[in-house]
C-alpha cells in the first residue's frame, strides 16, 4: 500500500485556517455582534414557545383517535423538535423583515444560521426513517456535516482534500472520499431497499389469493432482490470495479463446498418446503416429541411454538428427512380418539348412545361428522370402547380437548349410573398355624 498525500493539501489547509480566523475576527464587528444578540434572543423566544406549546400539543395528541401510526409518529417527532421549528420560523421571518428595511449585510449572519438550522431540522426528520439506531446516528451526523460544508461553501475544498488522501491496493485506488461516499451510499440504498421490501411484503401478505408458503417465498425473494441491488448499485456509484469480486466469489464457493454443507442443505431444504407447500405458517405439526404450530419459516430453520410457550427452532433439513405429522396439511379437520371401558352389567348399546352424545357438550367438538362410539373388545373386567370425535382448531391444543371430553364422558356415565371397573386385589389373612393351601 502506497500512501498518496498531495503536497498542496497542507497549503490549502493553511488558507482555510486563515479564512476561519478572518471570519472569527469579523464576528467582533458591531454589525455582527448585534446579529449574534438577535440570534440569542430568537433562541430564548423559541424556548419560551416550547414551554407554552408543548402542553397544548400533548393534549391534542391524546385527543386524536383512529389516526394512522405514521401520522402520529410525525406529530410526536414534531413535538420533540418544537423549539427547533419555532427557531427556524422566527429566524426566517426576521431575515425577511430585515432585508426589507436594511442592507443585506446587516442580516447575513442571521440568514446563514437560519439556513443551517433549516437544513439540520430537515435532516433530523428525514433520518427518522432509519430504524437502526447506530445507522441513523451515522447518517444523521454525516448529513449534518455535508449540509454544513455545502452552506458554508467548503464542500469543494473538503472533497478535494479527502480525495487526495488515498492508498493504492494493487490496481485499486482507494481514497478517503471514496470510502465515505461508499458508506453513505450503501446505508441510504439499504434503507431504501428495506422500506421498499417492507411495502412489497405488506402487499404480498394482504393478497389472499397467494398461499401462506408462497407468501413467505415471495417476501424472501423480494428482500433478496432489493438488498442485492442496493449493494451492487452502492458499490458502482463510487466506481468500484465489480470484476474484482470474481476472486471473492471463488473463495465463497470453496467455503460453501467444505465448511457450509449443513447451511446450504438447510437453505435448499427451506426453498423445497416453500415450493412443495408441505408446511406453512399456522400449521400444527408433530416431530418426534415436539408438538406445536409453525409461527414462522426462516431461511435456515422453522420456528415451532408449543402450547407451553416454548419456541423450537427446527432446521429445515430435519423437516425434509424426518417423519413429520402435519395435522392441518390439506384440511384443518382433526379426529381424536379416547379409550374407556364399562362393567359387564351395563348395556353396550346404551353406553354407545350416551358416549356418542357426550363430546358435543364441548364447543370445540363439531357435529359434522358426528362423534361415534364402537365396541373394540371384551376385556378381563370391562367392555372396551373407543370414542371418536372431530375438531377444526388443532392450534388451540389437543390434550386440553381430550381432557374436557373425558370429563364430559365421566359426567354422562355417572348420570346414567354406569360404572367404570378397575382392577381389584383381595388379601386374605390366615390364622396362625393354618397349613399352606399350596402343596
PyMOL commands that set and color helices and strands:
alter all, ss='L'
color gray80, all
select helices_A, chain A and resi 8-26+30-63+69-80+82-101+104-129+133-151+155-164+176-206+212-237+242-258+261-276+316-321+348-361+394-396+399-415
alter helices_A, ss='H'
color red, helices_A
select strands_A, chain A and resi 166-169+172-175+284-287+290-297+301-305+311-315+325-326+334-342+372-378+383-391
alter strands_A, ss='S'
color yellow, strands_A
deselect
rebuild
show_as cartoon
